[in-house]
Amino acid sequence: MIALDFPQSLRFAVVVLALVLHSASTWAAPPERAILEACGPADEALGRAAAEVARRRLTGQRITSADELAAVLREAGSTATWPRSLVFLGQPVDLLQATMETRNFVRKLPVRFPVRCGVAVARGGQGVEAIAVVAAPNVATVVPIPKQVRPDGWVTLEVKLQVPASDARLVVLGPRGLPREIPSSFHKGKLQGRFLADRPGRWLAQAVADLDHGPMPVAEVEVFRGDAMAPMQEVPGEGAWGADNEATLLAMLNEARRSEGLPPLVRDEALTGVARAHAEAMAKQQVVGHDLGQGDPQQRAEAAGVRFRILGENVARASSVAQAHRGLWASPSHRKNTLDSRWQRAGVAVVERQGSSWVTVLFAAP
């Protein structure tokens, strides 16, 4: 036994009491606080997005694709790109387990930068609760602008990068047509530019920075000309239908191309086989990506004995084929692929798995 004099004993007791009080206060705090500490610095807009993700999960809805999550972020007023989400459901949620899983979730995020986070809790009947975590790279901030475009149609953007970049530019996607780069300036980490929203509808401005590992979208701003509160209008091709999901998606793609004066794509069975194998792989691994270990689109096609001069690929996960088409149309890089005039043939695959449509579209030029 160690003998302590009175002052030492008193100091020891104070330390123990402080530890006990700190532990009690930590676990008595709202559950989102402990999980947020495990995730990263708080972001108000990501917190609003997390609240919507938790609400949907509590009502049986799931965010099934990166495009859907990005749409939730934009609705919440976030300009972040590359978001990821994690949801816990319980009666109540095991806070210790959720905190540990959140730490692992953040460590495995496919980003090279510190993240910012939002955490929210939604509660239902019989003690059921959903806790949602939304994380995104902390790479840029945007000077706030109104969601409604000015009467003259001009939109001015200012983006401040939080990470080193050799150059940066602004790309704008309107309700129709290809994405286009707009005149902008980049100096000492500040990117500025303006564009004319010359028709009613949704406009998405994306800041793309040249980082050490290549170009990366670092911020997105969504604005509307017309009624900003109106739901997103039906995108070109969304009303087309076919004999099955794959025929329907091809019909949607071709109708969207016709709306821009482009010829339709011809279905290629060999390409479709390659696309279907990749869609199956995505569904099995529960990951949307272009290389899941079997190579990029060109390598996968060549391994299957399919050879074309140029290949392109769009991949998606959504709650339906129509939602997949809508999400691809809303993305600058995916719409650019859809409306590329070089393509003549396509392989279209849709794999249904547990309420999700896993989509792969291979575009080819002979």
Phi, psi and omega per residue, in radians:
M1 nan 2.432 3.118
I2 -1.677 2.226 3.135
A3 -1.554 2.288 3.126
L4 -2.051 2.416 3.031
D5 -1.340 3.004 -3.010
F6 -1.035 -0.824 -3.132
P7 -1.079 -0.711 3.119
Q8 -1.124 -0.730 3.124
S9 -1.066 -0.711 -3.125
L10 -1.138 -0.760 3.136
R11 -1.110 -0.706 3.120
F12 -1.060 -0.753 -3.135
A13 -1.120 -0.672 3.141
V14 -1.131 -0.726 3.129
V15 -1.098 -0.817 3.135
V16 -1.051 -0.778 3.141
L17 -1.081 -0.696 3.132
A18 -1.118 -0.717 3.113
L19 -1.108 -0.735 3.137
V20 -1.112 -0.763 -3.133
L21 -1.153 -0.672 3.123
H22 -1.121 -0.743 3.130
S23 -1.111 -0.769 -3.120
A24 -1.121 -0.721 -3.108
S25 -1.193 -0.598 3.133
T26 -1.115 -0.835 -3.061
W27 -1.404 -0.297 3.071
A28 -1.488 -0.216 -3.127
A29 -1.240 2.832 3.063
P30 -0.923 2.460 -3.062
P31 -1.035 -0.513 -3.117
E32 -1.148 -0.430 -3.110
R33 -1.176 -0.820 -3.136
A34 -1.107 -0.705 -3.123
I35 -1.240 -0.640 3.108
L36 -1.103 -0.693 3.102
E37 -1.080 -0.541 3.121
A38 -1.380 -0.341 -3.069
C39 -1.616 -1.047 -3.102
G40 2.796 -3.037 -3.120
P41 -0.975 2.462 -3.090
A42 -1.306 2.509 3.067
D43 -2.257 2.172 -3.034
E44 -1.077 -0.790 -3.126
A45 -1.166 -0.687 3.078
L46 -1.137 -0.544 3.060
G47 -1.118 -0.696 3.088
R48 -1.167 -0.678 3.094
A49 -1.117 -0.726 3.111
A50 -1.077 -0.646 3.108
A51 -1.089 -0.680 3.116
E52 -1.231 -0.697 3.099
V53 -1.090 -0.760 3.123
A54 -1.125 -0.740 3.130
R55 -1.057 -0.777 -3.140
R56 -1.106 -0.741 -3.106
R57 -1.127 -0.631 -3.140
L58 -1.146 -0.501 -3.141
T59 -1.695 0.241 3.069
G60 1.536 0.070 3.120
Q61 -1.639 2.603 3.123
R62 -2.214 2.533 2.967
I63 -1.444 1.950 -2.962
T64 -1.806 -0.006 -3.133
S65 -2.673 2.797 3.080
A66 -1.100 -0.606 3.135
D67 -1.140 -0.711 3.107
E68 -1.131 -0.724 3.118
L69 -1.139 -0.702 3.102
A70 -1.074 -0.657 3.110
A71 -1.136 -0.680 3.086
V72 -1.096 -0.725 3.126
L73 -1.094 -0.778 -3.121
R74 -1.124 -0.674 3.091
E75 -1.115 -0.548 3.134
A76 -1.438 -0.052 3.112
G77 1.565 0.239 3.121
S78 -1.536 2.521 3.073
T79 -1.863 0.148 -3.072
A80 -1.219 2.650 3.054
T81 -2.018 2.914 3.118
W82 0.948 0.798 3.130
P83 -1.293 2.700 3.025
R84 -2.361 2.644 -3.127
S85 -2.340 2.720 3.111
L86 -2.468 2.357 -3.084
V87 -2.261 2.382 3.057
F88 -2.015 2.437 3.131
L89 -2.270 2.312 -3.124
G90 -2.942 -3.130 -3.138
Q91 -2.292 1.200 -0.138
P92 -1.511 -3.018 3.076
V93 -1.206 2.423 3.039
D94 -1.243 1.833 -3.009
L95 -1.132 -0.723 -3.125
L96 -1.115 -0.792 3.129
Q97 -1.130 -0.720 3.133
A98 -1.102 -0.687 3.127
T99 -1.131 -0.750 3.129
M100 -1.131 -0.748 -3.139
E101 -1.173 -0.570 3.104
T102 -1.144 -0.733 3.092
R103 -1.037 -0.770 3.122
N104 -1.142 -0.691 3.124
F105 -1.030 -0.795 -3.116
V106 -1.187 -0.681 -3.137
R107 -1.115 -0.503 -3.070
K108 -1.670 0.057 3.134
L109 -1.096 2.391 -3.096
P110 -1.422 0.931 3.118
V111 -2.327 2.726 -3.106
R112 -1.834 0.233 -3.046
F113 -2.225 2.796 3.023
P114 -1.020 2.624 -3.121
V115 -1.912 2.776 2.939
R116 -1.998 2.727 -2.930
C117 -2.406 2.732 2.948
G118 -2.316 2.401 3.134
V119 -2.323 2.378 3.141
A120 -2.578 2.685 -3.141
V121 -2.076 2.365 3.008
A122 -2.131 2.350 -3.076
R123 -2.091 2.446 3.119
G124 -2.081 -2.810 -3.139
G125 -1.309 2.810 3.071
Q126 1.009 0.572 3.051
G127 1.318 0.142 -3.141
V128 -1.318 2.388 3.074
E129 -2.433 2.637 3.052
A130 -2.117 2.284 3.075
I131 -2.024 2.151 -3.116
A132 -1.950 2.420 3.054
V133 -2.056 2.243 3.057
V134 -2.166 2.180 -3.116
A135 -2.201 2.588 3.118
A136 -2.646 2.658 3.131
P137 -1.085 2.433 3.109
N138 -1.634 1.396 -3.015
V139 -2.052 -0.281 -3.101
A140 -2.802 2.668 2.998
T141 -2.168 2.647 -3.094
V142 -2.133 2.312 3.045
V143 -1.117 2.155 -3.051
P144 -1.018 2.459 3.066
I145 -2.329 2.762 3.103
P146 -1.103 2.552 3.093
K147 -1.250 -0.430 3.127
Q148 -1.611 2.227 -3.139
V149 -1.164 2.517 3.102
R150 -1.039 2.728 -3.127
P151 -0.978 -0.563 -3.136
D152 -1.416 -0.084 3.058
G153 1.538 -0.096 -3.090
W154 -1.491 2.405 3.126
V155 -2.178 2.201 3.128
T156 -1.910 2.298 -3.067
L157 -2.139 2.503 3.049
E158 -2.428 2.090 -3.091
V159 -2.109 2.305 3.101
K160 -1.922 2.034 3.133
L161 -1.359 2.459 3.121
Q162 -1.739 -0.046 -3.113
V163 -2.275 2.729 -3.138
P164 -1.139 2.444 3.107
A165 -2.556 2.488 3.128
S166 -1.421 -0.427 3.125
D167 -2.881 2.897 3.112
A168 -2.742 2.740 -3.104
R169 -2.645 2.914 3.130
L170 -1.996 2.267 3.096
V171 -2.038 2.330 -3.074
V172 -2.075 2.373 3.094
L173 -2.091 2.062 -3.140
G174 -1.644 -3.037 3.131
P175 -1.076 -0.486 -3.140
R176 -2.369 2.886 3.005
G177 1.414 3.097 -3.128
L178 -1.301 2.690 2.978
P179 -1.134 2.615 3.141
R180 -2.400 2.528 3.070
E181 -1.429 2.374 -3.101
I182 -1.899 2.723 3.105
P183 -1.009 2.304 -3.114
S184 -2.687 2.903 3.082
S185 -2.184 2.566 3.114
F186 -2.362 2.065 -3.095
H187 -2.618 2.214 3.111
K188 0.895 0.778 3.065
G189 1.423 0.027 -3.126
K190 -1.911 2.176 3.129
L191 -1.906 2.199 -3.122
Q192 -2.307 2.534 3.091
G193 -3.002 2.951 3.086
R194 -2.539 2.645 3.135
F195 -2.490 2.814 3.137
L196 -1.773 2.051 3.016
A197 -1.461 1.624 -2.922
D198 -1.583 0.100 3.074
R199 -2.588 2.741 3.138
P200 -1.156 2.658 3.063
G201 2.196 -2.885 -3.067
R202 -1.534 2.394 3.078
W203 -2.223 2.323 3.128
L204 -2.098 2.119 3.065
A205 -1.840 2.279 -3.083
Q206 -2.143 2.213 3.043
A207 -1.566 2.165 -3.138
V208 -2.037 2.174 -3.102
A209 -1.978 2.529 3.051
D210 -1.570 1.785 -3.110
L211 -1.729 3.136 -3.087
D212 -0.993 -0.632 -3.075
H213 -1.717 0.198 3.103
G214 2.109 -3.140 -3.135
P215 -1.209 2.518 -3.117
M216 -2.613 2.268 2.984
P217 -1.109 2.199 -3.062
V218 -1.975 -0.235 3.111
A219 -2.814 2.602 3.087
E220 -2.363 2.392 3.112
V221 -2.207 2.220 3.130
E222 -1.899 2.243 3.082
V223 -2.342 2.869 -3.115
F224 -2.278 2.412 2.944
R225 -1.862 2.145 -2.997
G226 1.941 -2.493 -3.101
D227 -1.451 1.843 -3.111
A228 -1.188 -0.346 -3.105
M229 -1.586 -0.134 -3.113
A230 -1.268 2.555 3.080
P231 -1.125 2.745 -3.130
M232 -1.027 2.279 -3.112
Q233 -1.175 2.757 3.090
E234 -1.045 2.285 -3.090
V235 -1.450 2.755 -3.140
P236 -0.962 2.264 3.110
G237 1.610 -0.214 -3.028
E238 -1.102 -0.486 -3.116
G239 -1.481 -0.024 -3.108
A240 -1.317 2.672 -3.124
W241 -2.437 2.738 3.088
G242 -2.435 -3.041 -3.070
A243 -1.211 -0.485 3.103
D244 -2.575 -3.076 -3.074
N245 -1.058 -0.708 -3.110
E246 -1.216 -0.715 3.085
A247 -1.148 -0.631 3.112
T248 -1.124 -0.792 -3.126
L249 -1.129 -0.701 3.094
L250 -1.104 -0.706 3.104
A251 -1.094 -0.689 3.107
M252 -1.116 -0.785 3.125
L253 -1.070 -0.779 -3.103
N254 -1.198 -0.642 3.100
E255 -1.160 -0.679 3.086
A256 -1.103 -0.696 3.105
R257 -1.165 -0.719 3.117
R258 -1.075 -0.613 -3.134
S259 -1.118 -0.332 3.108
E260 -1.900 0.260 3.079
G261 1.339 0.375 -3.125
L262 -1.792 2.618 3.121
P263 -1.238 2.709 3.139
P264 -1.261 2.796 3.080
L265 -1.574 2.484 3.104
V266 -1.670 2.272 -3.140
R267 -1.157 2.295 3.123
D268 -2.031 2.077 -3.043
E269 -1.162 -0.637 3.125
A270 -1.145 -0.764 3.074
L271 -1.105 -0.652 3.132
T272 -1.090 -0.677 3.100
G273 -1.082 -0.726 3.098
V274 -1.144 -0.741 3.133
A275 -1.122 -0.692 -3.106
R276 -1.189 -0.671 3.094
A277 -1.068 -0.659 -3.136
H278 -1.275 -0.693 3.098
A279 -1.084 -0.687 3.073
E280 -1.086 -0.739 -3.141
A281 -1.118 -0.718 3.107
M282 -1.102 -0.768 -3.134
A283 -1.114 -0.681 -3.127
K284 -1.184 -0.747 -3.104
Q285 -1.523 -0.143 -3.107
Q286 1.006 0.724 -3.122
V287 -2.392 2.355 3.027
V288 -1.713 2.107 -3.127
G289 -2.984 2.967 -3.122
H290 -1.649 -0.380 3.129
D291 -2.366 1.865 -3.134
L292 -1.874 0.390 3.137
G293 1.967 -0.178 3.129
Q294 -1.816 0.112 3.122
G295 1.789 3.000 3.111
D296 -1.350 3.073 -3.080
P297 -0.946 -0.760 -3.134
Q298 -1.096 -0.768 -3.126
Q299 -1.158 -0.692 3.136
R300 -1.164 -0.701 3.134
A301 -1.148 -0.787 -3.131
E302 -1.118 -0.654 3.111
A303 -1.100 -0.494 3.117
A304 -1.573 0.066 3.135
G305 1.398 0.325 -3.131
V306 -1.866 2.132 -3.063
R307 -2.239 2.229 3.044
F308 -2.365 2.793 -3.131
R309 -1.137 -0.786 -3.126
I310 -2.365 2.445 3.062
L311 -2.256 2.550 3.002
G312 -2.354 2.839 -3.076
E313 -2.576 2.397 2.932
N314 -2.039 2.369 3.085
V315 -2.273 2.613 -3.113
A316 -2.803 2.792 2.949
R317 -2.318 2.262 -3.108
A318 -2.647 3.066 -3.123
S319 -1.386 -0.246 3.120
S320 -2.810 2.933 3.098
V321 -1.107 -0.718 3.136
A322 -1.087 -0.709 3.114
Q323 -1.177 -0.617 3.087
A324 -1.113 -0.787 3.124
H325 -1.088 -0.722 3.141
R326 -1.119 -0.755 3.135
G327 -1.132 -0.702 3.123
L328 -1.161 -0.658 3.116
W329 -1.163 -0.558 -3.087
A330 -1.395 -0.132 -3.108
S331 -1.761 2.229 -3.111
P332 -0.969 -0.841 -3.077
S333 -1.205 -0.653 -3.132
H334 -1.260 -0.656 3.103
R335 -1.184 -0.624 3.097
K336 -1.041 -0.706 3.076
N337 -1.132 -0.800 -3.107
T338 -1.018 -0.680 -3.043
L339 -1.782 0.336 3.097
D340 -1.275 2.151 -3.064
S341 -1.261 -0.222 -3.114
R342 -1.296 -0.485 -3.032
W343 -1.212 2.452 3.073
Q344 -2.183 -0.543 -3.103
R345 -2.191 2.788 -3.110
A346 -2.595 2.582 2.945
G347 -2.005 2.134 -3.044
V348 -2.100 2.178 -3.135
A349 -2.288 2.398 3.064
V350 -2.302 2.122 3.105
V351 -1.998 2.123 3.131
E352 -1.605 2.230 -3.139
R353 -2.617 2.028 3.055
Q354 0.900 0.858 3.057
G355 1.424 0.067 -3.141
S356 -2.064 2.564 3.029
S357 -1.807 2.024 3.098
W358 -1.695 2.107 -2.942
V359 -2.080 2.334 2.956
T360 -2.296 2.233 3.046
V361 -2.120 2.097 3.054
L362 -1.797 2.169 3.085
F363 -1.804 2.523 -3.107
A364 -2.512 2.590 2.989
A365 -2.126 2.298 -3.111
P366 -1.034 nan nan
